[in-house]
Amino acid sequence: MAVLNLRPLAGGRILRGSQPFGLDAAATSAFLAEHGIQAIVDLRSELERSLVPWLINSDGSTDGTSSAGSAMPGVELVNNPLDPNAIAGSLHAVETPEDLGGLYLGWIKLRPEWVADALRPAARGKRTLVHCSLGKDRTGVVSAIALLAAGAAEDSIVEDYTATTLNLPTMLDIMAETWRLHVPSTPAAYFSPELMVLQSPEAAMRHFLAAFAEEFGDARSFLREAGLTAVEVQSLAP
């Protein structure tokens, strides 16, 4: 198993991906070292983290020793949760791409600091993996704003978001298996690829970007208002 749906954002300081499907401690250590990851920003809820945890010690090591005695530097693990079922709107009410884009905007209107907290390690110079469960929605929102702050064009942001589409069938199968193992009562329909909320259509991201521009103006101002310093925001540019 692995971190799936993995790809770098502008400049390569940020990686986006899924949760660590099936990684034991050794595989976790190898993955982090291979990609030079210095920080992990985990956007999942407490329940999601309990089902598929990162096997990292509190000091960032993965081999049972302190980071000072480890073969690789300590990795900062930042739990920055956003539970889509608890914050804004209803996942079950998402029927169109525009609904999905509107849901994304609702998250950041209520929790702008959540985006700033997700990008802070990268803004302070750490090569950072940002992820949720599938690396699609919460990760997609954070990634889009990071790309906007870096000066990326709308088409590039949309292309990055829709790249998840090819990875979704495999990830949904693995997610369904994981939930059936830990929460047997979970209906199979919960992971149906027919659900709009489990898709990554171009129109959803274009709707979000248009609504974001109307609501907040530009991403750099948004991030400064959300809690990053001007220097941190500037450092997100490649």
MIDOSE-1310 file (N, C-alpha, C; in nm, 2 decimals, decimal comma, always signed):
residues 238
mavl	+0,08/-0,12/+0,00/+0,00/+0,00/+0,00/+0,09/+0,13/+0,00; +0,02/+0,24/+0,00/+0,10/+0,36/-0,02/+0,02/+0,49/+0,00; +0,08/+0,60/+0,00/+0,01/+0,73/-0,02/-0,02/+0,74/-0,16; -0,15/+0,75/-0,20/-0,20/+0,75/-0,33/-0,23/+0,89/-0,38
nlrp	-0,26/+0,91/-0,51/-0,30/+1,04/-0,56/-0,19/+1,15/-0,52; -0,07/+1,11/-0,53/+0,04/+1,19/-0,49/+0,10/+1,27/-0,60; +0,12/+1,40/-0,58/+0,18/+1,49/-0,68/+0,23/+1,62/-0,61; +0,33/+1,68/-0,67/+0,38/+1,81/-0,61/+0,30/+1,92/-0,67
lagg	+0,30/+2,03/-0,59/+0,24/+2,16/-0,63/+0,35/+2,25/-0,68; +0,31/+2,37/-0,71/+0,41/+2,47/-0,77/+0,54/+2,48/-0,68; +0,65/+2,46/-0,75/+0,78/+2,47/-0,68/+0,82/+2,34/-0,61; +0,73/+2,25/-0,58/+0,76/+2,12/-0,52/+0,78/+2,12/-0,37
rilr	+0,76/+2,24/-0,31/+0,77/+2,24/-0,16/+0,65/+2,17/-0,09; +0,54/+2,17/-0,16/+0,42/+2,10/-0,11/+0,39/+1,98/-0,20; +0,36/+1,87/-0,13/+0,31/+1,75/-0,20/+0,16/+1,73/-0,15; +0,08/+1,69/-0,24/-0,06/+1,66/-0,20/-0,09/+1,51/-0,23
gsqp	-0,17/+1,45/-0,14/-0,20/+1,31/-0,16/-0,31/+1,26/-0,07; -0,32/+1,13/-0,07/-0,42/+1,06/+0,02/-0,36/+1,03/+0,15; -0,44/+0,96/+0,24/-0,40/+0,91/+0,36/-0,30/+0,80/+0,34; -0,23/+0,75/+0,44/-0,13/+0,65/+0,42/-0,19/+0,51/+0,42
fgld	-0,25/+0,46/+0,31/-0,31/+0,34/+0,31/-0,21/+0,22/+0,33; -0,23/+0,15/+0,45/-0,16/+0,03/+0,47/-0,01/+0,04/+0,49; +0,04/+0,16/+0,53/+0,19/+0,17/+0,55/+0,22/+0,13/+0,70; +0,31/+0,03/+0,71/+0,36/+0,01/+0,84/+0,48/+0,11/+0,88
aaat	+0,54/+0,09/+0,99/+0,64/+0,19/+1,03/+0,76/+0,20/+0,94; +0,80/+0,08/+0,89/+0,92/+0,08/+0,80/+0,88/+0,14/+0,67; +0,77/+0,11/+0,62/+0,73/+0,17/+0,49/+0,70/+0,32/+0,50; +0,65/+0,36/+0,62/+0,63/+0,50/+0,64/+0,76/+0,57/+0,64
safl	+0,86/+0,52/+0,71/+0,99/+0,58/+0,71/+1,05/+0,59/+0,57; +1,04/+0,48/+0,50/+1,10/+0,48/+0,36/+1,03/+0,58/+0,27; +0,90/+0,59/+0,28/+0,82/+0,69/+0,20/+0,86/+0,83/+0,24; +0,87/+0,87/+0,36/+0,91/+1,00/+0,40/+1,05/+1,04/+0,36
aehg	+1,14/+0,94/+0,37/+1,27/+0,97/+0,33/+1,28/+0,98/+0,18; +1,21/+0,90/+0,10/+1,22/+0,90/-0,04/+1,18/+1,04/-0,10; +1,07/+1,10/-0,03/+1,02/+1,22/-0,08/+1,07/+1,34/-0,01; +1,16/+1,32/+0,09/+1,22/+1,43/+0,16/+1,12/+1,51/+0,24
iqai	+1,02/+1,44/+0,29/+0,91/+1,51/+0,36/+0,96/+1,55/+0,50; +0,94/+1,68/+0,54/+0,97/+1,73/+0,67/+0,85/+1,76/+0,76; +0,74/+1,77/+0,70/+0,61/+1,79/+0,77/+0,50/+1,73/+0,70; +0,40/+1,68/+0,78/+0,28/+1,62/+0,73/+0,17/+1,70/+0,79
vdlr	+0,08/+1,76/+0,71/-0,04/+1,82/+0,76/-0,16/+1,73/+0,73; -0,22/+1,68/+0,83/-0,33/+1,58/+0,82/-0,46/+1,65/+0,84; -0,54/+1,66/+0,74/-0,67/+1,73/+0,74/-0,79/+1,65/+0,79; -0,76/+1,53/+0,83/-0,87/+1,43/+0,86/-0,93/+1,46/+1,00
sele	-1,05/+1,41/+1,02/-1,11/+1,41/+1,15/-1,05/+1,31/+1,24; -1,08/+1,31/+1,37/-1,02/+1,22/+1,46/-1,06/+1,08/+1,43; -1,18/+1,05/+1,39/-1,23/+0,92/+1,35/-1,15/+0,87/+1,23; -1,13/+0,95/+1,13/-1,06/+0,91/+1,01/-0,91/+0,87/+1,04
rslv	-0,85/+0,95/+1,13/-0,71/+0,93/+1,17/-0,70/+0,80/+1,24; -0,80/+0,76/+1,32/-0,80/+0,64/+1,40/-0,81/+0,52/+1,31; -0,87/+0,53/+1,20/-0,89/+0,41/+1,11/-0,76/+0,39/+1,03; -0,69/+0,50/+0,99/-0,57/+0,48/+0,91/-0,47/+0,58/+0,97
pwli	-0,40/+0,54/+1,07/-0,31/+0,63/+1,14/-0,17/+0,64/+1,07; -0,11/+0,75/+1,10/+0,03/+0,77/+1,07/+0,11/+0,70/+1,18; +0,20/+0,61/+1,14/+0,29/+0,54/+1,24/+0,41/+0,62/+1,26; +0,40/+0,74/+1,33/+0,50/+0,83/+1,36/+0,50/+0,86/+1,50
nsdg	+0,62/+0,86/+1,57/+0,62/+0,89/+1,71/+0,60/+1,04/+1,73; +0,58/+1,07/+1,86/+0,55/+1,21/+1,89/+0,66/+1,31/+1,85; +0,79/+1,25/+1,85/+0,90/+1,34/+1,81/+0,93/+1,34/+1,66; +0,84/+1,27/+1,59/+0,86/+1,27/+1,44/+0,94/+1,15/+1,39
stdg	+0,99/+1,06/+1,48/+1,06/+0,95/+1,43/+0,96/+0,83/+1,40; +1,01/+0,74/+1,32/+0,92/+0,63/+1,28/+0,98/+0,49/+1,32; +1,09/+0,49/+1,39/+1,16/+0,36/+1,42/+1,16/+0,33/+1,57; +1,09/+0,40/+1,65/+1,09/+0,37/+1,79/+1,20/+0,44/+1,87
tssa	+1,28/+0,52/+1,80/+1,38/+0,59/+1,87/+1,35/+0,74/+1,86; +1,43/+0,82/+1,94/+1,41/+0,97/+1,92/+1,46/+1,01/+1,78; +1,42/+1,12/+1,74/+1,46/+1,17/+1,61/+1,61/+1,19/+1,61; +1,67/+1,23/+1,72/+1,82/+1,25/+1,73/+1,89/+1,12/+1,70
gsam	+1,83/+1,01/+1,73/+1,90/+0,88/+1,71/+1,85/+0,81/+1,58; +1,77/+0,87/+1,51/+1,71/+0,81/+1,39/+1,79/+0,84/+1,27; +1,78/+0,75/+1,17/+1,86/+0,77/+1,04/+1,80/+0,89/+0,96; +1,68/+0,93/+0,99/+1,62/+1,05/+0,92/+1,58/+1,15/+1,02
pgve	+1,57/+1,28/+0,98/+1,53/+1,38/+1,07/+1,39/+1,36/+1,11; +1,35/+1,42/+1,22/+1,22/+1,42/+1,27/+1,12/+1,48/+1,17; +1,00/+1,43/+1,16/+0,90/+1,48/+1,08/+0,79/+1,54/+1,16; +0,76/+1,67/+1,14/+0,65/+1,74/+1,21/+0,52/+1,68/+1,16
lvnn	+0,43/+1,64/+1,25/+0,30/+1,59/+1,22/+0,20/+1,69/+1,28; +0,13/+1,76/+1,19/+0,03/+1,86/+1,22/-0,11/+1,81/+1,20; -0,18/+1,78/+1,30/-0,32/+1,75/+1,29/-0,41/+1,87/+1,28; -0,46/+1,90/+1,16/-0,54/+2,02/+1,14/-0,67/+1,98/+1,08
pldp	-0,76/+1,92/+1,16/-0,88/+1,85/+1,11/-0,99/+1,95/+1,06; -1,06/+1,90/+0,96/-1,19/+1,96/+0,92/-1,28/+1,84/+0,89; -1,39/+1,83/+0,97/-1,48/+1,72/+0,95/-1,59/+1,78/+0,86; -1,60/+1,73/+0,73/-1,70/+1,78/+0,64/-1,84/+1,76/+0,69
naia	-1,86/+1,66/+0,77/-2,00/+1,63/+0,82/-2,04/+1,72/+0,93; -1,95/+1,80/+0,99/-1,98/+1,88/+1,10/-1,97/+2,03/+1,08; -1,91/+2,08/+0,97/-1,88/+2,22/+0,97/-1,98/+2,30/+0,88; -2,01/+2,26/+0,76/-2,10/+2,34/+0,68/-2,16/+2,26/+0,57
gslh	-2,30/+2,27/+0,56/-2,37/+2,20/+0,46/-2,37/+2,05/+0,48; -2,42/+1,98/+0,39/-2,43/+1,83/+0,40/-2,37/+1,77/+0,28; -2,28/+1,67/+0,30/-2,22/+1,60/+0,19/-2,33/+1,53/+0,11; -2,44/+1,49/+0,17/-2,54/+1,42/+0,10/-2,63/+1,51/+0,02
avet	-2,62/+1,64/+0,04/-2,70/+1,73/-0,04/-2,62/+1,78/-0,17; -2,50/+1,73/-0,19/-2,42/+1,76/-0,30/-2,47/+1,68/-0,42; -2,53/+1,75/-0,52/-2,59/+1,68/-0,64/-2,53/+1,73/-0,77; -2,47/+1,85/-0,77/-2,41/+1,90/-0,89/-2,27/+1,95/-0,86
pedl	-2,19/+1,97/-0,97/-2,06/+2,02/-0,95/-2,06/+2,16/-0,88; -2,16/+2,24/-0,91/-2,17/+2,37/-0,84/-2,19/+2,35/-0,69; -2,27/+2,25/-0,65/-2,29/+2,22/-0,51/-2,16/+2,19/-0,44; -2,08/+2,11/-0,51/-1,95/+2,07/-0,46/-1,86/+2,19/-0,44
ggly	-1,85/+2,27/-0,54/-1,77/+2,40/-0,53/-1,82/+2,49/-0,42; -1,95/+2,50/-0,41/-2,01/+2,58/-0,30/-1,98/+2,53/-0,16; -1,98/+2,39/-0,15/-1,94/+2,33/-0,02/-1,80/+2,37/+0,02; -1,71/+2,37/-0,08/-1,57/+2,41/-0,05/-1,56/+2,55/+0,00
lgwi	-1,64/+2,64/-0,07/-1,63/+2,78/-0,02/-1,69/+2,79/+0,12; -1,79/+2,72/+0,15/-1,85/+2,72/+0,29/-1,74/+2,68/+0,39; -1,66/+2,59/+0,36/-1,56/+2,54/+0,46/-1,47/+2,66/+0,49; -1,42/+2,73/+0,39/-1,31/+2,83/+0,42/-1,38/+2,96/+0,47
klrp	-1,50/+2,98/+0,44/-1,57/+3,10/+0,50/-1,58/+3,09/+0,65; -1,61/+2,97/+0,69/-1,62/+2,94/+0,83/-1,49/+2,92/+0,90; -1,39/+2,86/+0,83/-1,26/+2,83/+0,89/-1,14/+2,88/+0,81; -1,13/+3,01/+0,78/-1,02/+3,05/+0,70/-0,88/+3,02/+0,77
ewva	-0,88/+3,02/+0,90/-0,75/+2,98/+0,97/-0,71/+2,84/+0,94; -0,80/+2,76/+0,91/-0,77/+2,62/+0,88/-0,68/+2,61/+0,75; -0,71/+2,69/+0,66/-0,62/+2,69/+0,54/-0,48/+2,75/+0,57; -0,48/+2,86/+0,65/-0,35/+2,91/+0,69/-0,27/+2,81/+0,77
dalr	-0,33/+2,74/+0,86/-0,26/+2,64/+0,94/-0,21/+2,53/+0,85; -0,28/+2,49/+0,75/-0,24/+2,38/+0,66/-0,12/+2,42/+0,58; -0,10/+2,55/+0,55/+0,01/+2,59/+0,46/+0,13/+2,65/+0,54; +0,11/+2,67/+0,67/+0,22/+2,73/+0,75/+0,35/+2,65/+0,75
paar	+0,35/+2,52/+0,76/+0,48/+2,45/+0,76/+0,56/+2,47/+0,62; +0,48/+2,47/+0,51/+0,55/+2,49/+0,38/+0,59/+2,64/+0,37; +0,51/+2,73/+0,43/+0,55/+2,87/+0,42/+0,67/+2,90/+0,50; +0,70/+2,81/+0,60/+0,82/+2,83/+0,68/+0,94/+2,74/+0,63
gkrt	+0,92/+2,69/+0,51/+1,04/+2,63/+0,44/+1,04/+2,48/+0,45; +0,94/+2,41/+0,50/+0,95/+2,27/+0,51/+0,88/+2,20/+0,39; +0,94/+2,10/+0,34/+0,88/+2,02/+0,24/+0,76/+1,94/+0,30; +0,64/+1,97/+0,26/+0,52/+1,94/+0,34/+0,43/+1,85/+0,25
lvhc	+0,38/+1,74/+0,31/+0,27/+1,66/+0,26/+0,14/+1,71/+0,32; +0,05/+1,75/+0,24/-0,08/+1,79/+0,28/-0,18/+1,68/+0,23; -0,26/+1,63/+0,32/-0,35/+1,52/+0,28/-0,48/+1,52/+0,36; -0,58/+1,45/+0,31/-0,70/+1,42/+0,39/-0,72/+1,27/+0,37
slgk	-0,84/+1,22/+0,33/-0,85/+1,08/+0,32/-0,82/+1,04/+0,17; -0,89/+1,10/+0,08/-0,86/+1,07/-0,06/-0,77/+1,17/-0,13; -0,74/+1,28/-0,06/-0,66/+1,38/-0,12/-0,74/+1,45/-0,23; -0,87/+1,47/-0,21/-0,95/+1,52/-0,32/-1,01/+1,66/-0,28
drtg	-1,09/+1,66/-0,17/-1,17/+1,78/-0,14/-1,10/+1,87/-0,05; -1,08/+1,83/+0,08/-1,01/+1,92/+0,17/-0,87/+1,95/+0,12; -0,80/+1,85/+0,07/-0,67/+1,87/+0,01/-0,68/+1,96/-0,11; -0,79/+1,93/-0,19/-0,81/+2,01/-0,31/-0,83/+2,16/-0,29
vvsa	-0,90/+2,19/-0,18/-0,92/+2,33/-0,15/-0,79/+2,40/-0,10; -0,72/+2,33/-0,01/-0,59/+2,39/+0,03/-0,49/+2,40/-0,08; -0,49/+2,30/-0,17/-0,40/+2,30/-0,29/-0,43/+2,42/-0,38; -0,56/+2,44/-0,40/-0,60/+2,54/-0,49/-0,56/+2,68/-0,44
iall	-0,58/+2,70/-0,31/-0,54/+2,83/-0,26/-0,39/+2,85/-0,26; -0,31/+2,74/-0,23/-0,17/+2,75/-0,24/-0,12/+2,78/-0,38; -0,19/+2,72/-0,48/-0,15/+2,75/-0,62/-0,19/+2,89/-0,66; -0,31/+2,94/-0,61/-0,34/+3,08/-0,63/-0,24/+3,17/-0,57
aaga	-0,20/+3,15/-0,45/-0,10/+3,23/-0,39/+0,03/+3,23/-0,46; +0,06/+3,12/-0,53/+0,19/+3,11/-0,60/+0,18/+3,17/-0,74; +0,06/+3,22/-0,78/+0,04/+3,28/-0,91/+0,00/+3,19/-1,02; -0,05/+3,07/-0,99/-0,08/+2,98/-1,09/-0,21/+3,02/-1,16
aeds	-0,22/+2,99/-1,29/-0,34/+3,02/-1,37/-0,45/+2,93/-1,33; -0,58/+2,98/-1,36/-0,69/+2,90/-1,33/-0,69/+2,76/-1,39; -0,65/+2,75/-1,52/-0,65/+2,63/-1,59/-0,55/+2,53/-1,52; -0,44/+2,58/-1,47/-0,35/+2,49/-1,41/-0,40/+2,43/-1,28
ived	-0,48/+2,52/-1,20/-0,54/+2,47/-1,08/-0,65/+2,37/-1,11; -0,73/+2,39/-1,21/-0,83/+2,30/-1,25/-0,77/+2,17/-1,29; -0,66/+2,17/-1,37/-0,59/+2,05/-1,41/-0,54/+1,97/-1,29; -0,49/+2,04/-1,19/-0,44/+1,97/-1,07/-0,55/+1,90/-1,00
ytat	-0,66/+1,97/-0,99/-0,78/+1,92/-0,91/-0,84/+1,80/-0,99; -0,85/+1,81/-1,12/-0,92/+1,70/-1,19/-0,83/+1,58/-1,21; -0,70/+1,59/-1,19/-0,60/+1,48/-1,20/-0,64/+1,37/-1,10; -0,71/+1,40/-1,00/-0,76/+1,30/-0,90/-0,85/+1,20/-0,96
tlnl	-0,92/+1,24/-1,07/-1,03/+1,15/-1,13/-0,97/+1,01/-1,16; -0,85/+1,00/-1,22/-0,80/+0,87/-1,26/-0,77/+0,78/-1,14; -0,74/+0,84/-1,03/-0,70/+0,77/-0,91/-0,82/+0,72/-0,82; -0,94/+0,78/-0,85/-1,05/+0,76/-0,76/-1,10/+0,62/-0,75
ptml	-1,11/+0,54/-0,86/-1,17/+0,41/-0,85/-1,09/+0,32/-0,76; -0,95/+0,32/-0,77/-0,87/+0,24/-0,68/-0,88/+0,29/-0,53; -0,88/+0,42/-0,51/-0,89/+0,47/-0,38/-1,03/+0,44/-0,31; -1,13/+0,45/-0,39/-1,27/+0,42/-0,33/-1,28/+0,28/-0,29
dima	-1,22/+0,19/-0,37/-1,22/+0,05/-0,34/-1,15/+0,02/-0,21; -1,03/+0,08/-0,19/-0,95/+0,07/-0,07/-1,02/+0,13/+0,05; -1,08/+0,25/+0,03/-1,16/+0,31/+0,14/-1,27/+0,23/+0,18; -1,35/+0,17/+0,09/-1,46/+0,09/+0,12/-1,42/-0,03/+0,20
etwr	-1,31/-0,09/+0,16/-1,26/-0,21/+0,24/-1,22/-0,17/+0,38; -1,15/-0,05/+0,39/-1,11/-0,01/+0,52/-1,22/+0,02/+0,62; -1,33/+0,09/+0,56/-1,44/+0,12/+0,65/-1,52/-0,01/+0,68; -1,53/-0,10/+0,59/-1,60/-0,23/+0,62/-1,53/-0,30/+0,73
lhvp	-1,40/-0,30/+0,73/-1,33/-0,37/+0,83/-1,35/-0,30/+0,97; -1,35/-0,17/+0,98/-1,35/-0,10/+1,11/-1,49/-0,06/+1,15; -1,57/-0,03/+1,05/-1,71/+0,01/+1,08/-1,80/-0,07/+0,99; -1,83/-0,20/+1,02/-1,91/-0,29/+0,94/-2,04/-0,24/+0,90
stpa	-2,10/-0,15/+0,97/-2,24/-0,10/+0,94/-2,24/+0,01/+0,83; -2,12/+0,05/+0,78/-2,11/+0,15/+0,68/-2,18/+0,09/+0,55; -2,28/+0,16/+0,49/-2,34/+0,11/+0,37/-2,24/+0,12/+0,25; -2,25/+0,02/+0,16/-2,17/+0,01/+0,05/-2,19/+0,14/-0,04
ayfs	-2,31/+0,19/-0,04/-2,34/+0,30/-0,13/-2,27/+0,43/-0,09; -2,21/+0,43/+0,03/-2,14/+0,54/+0,08/-2,02/+0,57/+0,00; -1,97/+0,47/-0,07/-1,85/+0,48/-0,15/-1,88/+0,46/-0,30; -2,00/+0,49/-0,34/-2,03/+0,47/-0,48/-1,97/+0,59/-0,57
pelm	-1,90/+0,55/-0,67/-1,84/+0,65/-0,76/-1,95/+0,74/-0,83; -2,07/+0,70/-0,82/-2,18/+0,78/-0,89/-2,22/+0,90/-0,80; -2,18/+0,90/-0,68/-2,21/+1,02/-0,59/-2,12/+1,14/-0,64; -2,18/+1,25/-0,66/-2,11/+1,37/-0,70/-2,00/+1,41/-0,60
vlqs	-2,03/+1,39/-0,47/-1,93/+1,42/-0,37/-1,81/+1,34/-0,37; -1,81/+1,23/-0,45/-1,69/+1,14/-0,46/-1,63/+1,16/-0,60; -1,66/+1,27/-0,67/-1,61/+1,29/-0,80/-1,52/+1,42/-0,79; -1,44/+1,45/-0,90/-1,36/+1,57/-0,90/-1,38/+1,64/-1,04
peaa	-1,50/+1,69/-1,06/-1,53/+1,75/-1,19/-1,47/+1,89/-1,21; -1,43/+1,92/-1,33/-1,38/+2,05/-1,36/-1,47/+2,16/-1,31; -1,60/+2,15/-1,34/-1,69/+2,26/-1,30/-1,69/+2,29/-1,15; -1,67/+2,19/-1,07/-1,67/+2,22/-0,93/-1,56/+2,31/-0,89
mrhf	-1,44/+2,29/-0,94/-1,32/+2,38/-0,91/-1,34/+2,51/-0,97; -1,39/+2,52/-1,09/-1,41/+2,65/-1,16/-1,51/+2,73/-1,08; -1,62/+2,66/-1,03/-1,72/+2,73/-0,95/-1,66/+2,78/-0,82; -1,58/+2,70/-0,76/-1,51/+2,74/-0,63/-1,42/+2,86/-0,66
laaf	-1,34/+2,86/-0,76/-1,24/+2,97/-0,79/-1,32/+3,10/-0,82; -1,42/+3,09/-0,89/-1,50/+3,21/-0,92/-1,56/+3,27/-0,79; -1,62/+3,18/-0,71/-1,68/+3,22/-0,58/-1,58/+3,28/-0,49; -1,46/+3,21/-0,48/-1,35/+3,26/-0,40/-1,31/+3,40/-0,44
aeef	-1,29/+3,42/-0,56/-1,25/+3,56/-0,61/-1,35/+3,66/-0,57; -1,48/+3,63/-0,59/-1,58/+3,72/-0,55/-1,59/+3,75/-0,41; -1,57/+3,65/-0,33/-1,58/+3,66/-0,18/-1,46/+3,72/-0,12; -1,34/+3,68/-0,16/-1,21/+3,72/-0,09/-1,12/+3,80/-0,18
gdar	-1,14/+3,81/-0,30/-1,04/+3,88/-0,39/-0,93/+3,79/-0,42; -0,81/+3,82/-0,37/-0,69/+3,73/-0,41/-0,65/+3,65/-0,29; -0,58/+3,54/-0,32/-0,54/+3,44/-0,22/-0,44/+3,49/-0,12; -0,35/+3,58/-0,17/-0,25/+3,62/-0,07/-0,31/+3,71/+0,04
sflr	-0,40/+3,79/+0,00/-0,47/+3,87/+0,10/-0,55/+3,78/+0,19; -0,62/+3,68/+0,14/-0,69/+3,59/+0,22/-0,61/+3,52/+0,32; -0,49/+3,48/+0,28/-0,40/+3,40/+0,37/-0,34/+3,50/+0,48; -0,32/+3,62/+0,44/-0,27/+3,71/+0,55/-0,38/+3,74/+0,65
eagl	-0,50/+3,76/+0,60/-0,62/+3,78/+0,69/-0,64/+3,65/+0,78; -0,61/+3,53/+0,72/-0,63/+3,41/+0,79/-0,52/+3,37/+0,89; -0,41/+3,45/+0,89/-0,31/+3,42/+0,99/-0,17/+3,41/+0,95; -0,14/+3,40/+0,82/+0,00/+3,39/+0,78/+0,06/+3,53/+0,77
tave	+0,19/+3,54/+0,80/+0,25/+3,67/+0,78/+0,28/+3,70/+0,64; +0,31/+3,82/+0,61/+0,34/+3,86/+0,47/+0,46/+3,78/+0,42; +0,56/+3,76/+0,50/+0,68/+3,69/+0,46/+0,64/+3,54/+0,43; +0,56/+3,48/+0,51/+0,51/+3,34/+0,49/+0,43/+3,33/+0,36
vqsl	+0,35/+3,43/+0,34/+0,27/+3,42/+0,21/+0,36/+3,43/+0,09; +0,45/+3,53/+0,10/+0,55/+3,55/-0,01/+0,63/+3,42/-0,04; +0,66/+3,35/+0,07/+0,75/+3,23/+0,05/+0,67/+3,11/-0,02; +0,54/+3,12/-0,03/+0,47/+3,02/-0,10/+0,49/+3,02/-0,26
ap	+0,54/+3,14/-0,31/+0,56/+3,15/-0,45/+0,69/+3,06/-0,48; +0,69/+3,00/-0,60/+0,80/+2,91/-0,64/+0,92/+2,99/-0,67
